[in-house]
Amino acid sequence: MKIRKTPDHEVIEVTVRRDYEPYDRLVRRERGGGRSIWTVLFCEKDPHGWKVTAMRCLASCRVHHRKR
């Protein structure tokens, strides 16, 4: 898993077992037992499954007006 951060968003690239459509919700399990919800941007076939690029808003995001 690769995570990139901007001031307002986090973007991940992760390989999963099934394909997703853009704007689908991707739920990831966190180490502490919690979950995080990501919005899928891209999904493409990978030799090990499907490579998904997804984003989530941080608290400072004023564009999407979503709260975590």
N, C-alpha and C positions, 0 to 999 in steps of 0.2 A: 504494500500500500504506500502510495506517495501522496503527501499532503503539501499543498501550497497555500500560503496565506496572503491576502491583500488586507488593506485596512478595514474593509467591510465584509469580506467573505472568506470562506475556506473552500478550497477545491481539492478533491481527492481523485486519484486514479486507482482503481481496484479491480482485480479479476474475480468474477463470480461465476456461478454454474449455469445461470439462466440469462436470457436476453431481456433487455428493458427497452421501453420506448422513451423518447425525450419527454420530460416533465413527469415521468413516473416517480413515485417515492421509493427511495432505497433506504431500508432500515438497517443500521449497523449496530452490532453489540459492542458496548464499551467494556473496558477492563474491569471497572467497578461493578459490573452487573447491569448498568443502565443501557439505554439505547439512544442513538442519534438518528435523526431523519434528514436525508439528503435529497435534493432534486436532481434527477438524471439530466445531463446535458447531451452526452453522446454514448453510444454503445456500439462496439464493433467486435467481430469474431476474433478470438485469440487462440493460439494453439492449446491453451490450458482451460478454455472456457470462453467467457465474454469479458472484454475489457470495458469498464464503465468509468466515465468521467462524470462526477457529480459535484454539486455545490450546496453550501448552506450559508445562511446569513448570520453574521455576528451581531452582537447587541448594538453596534454603531451603525448598522445599515439603515439608511434613510430612503433607499430606492424601493425596496420591496415591502417595507413596513411590517415585517414579521417578527414575532418574538419567539425566543427559544425557551 
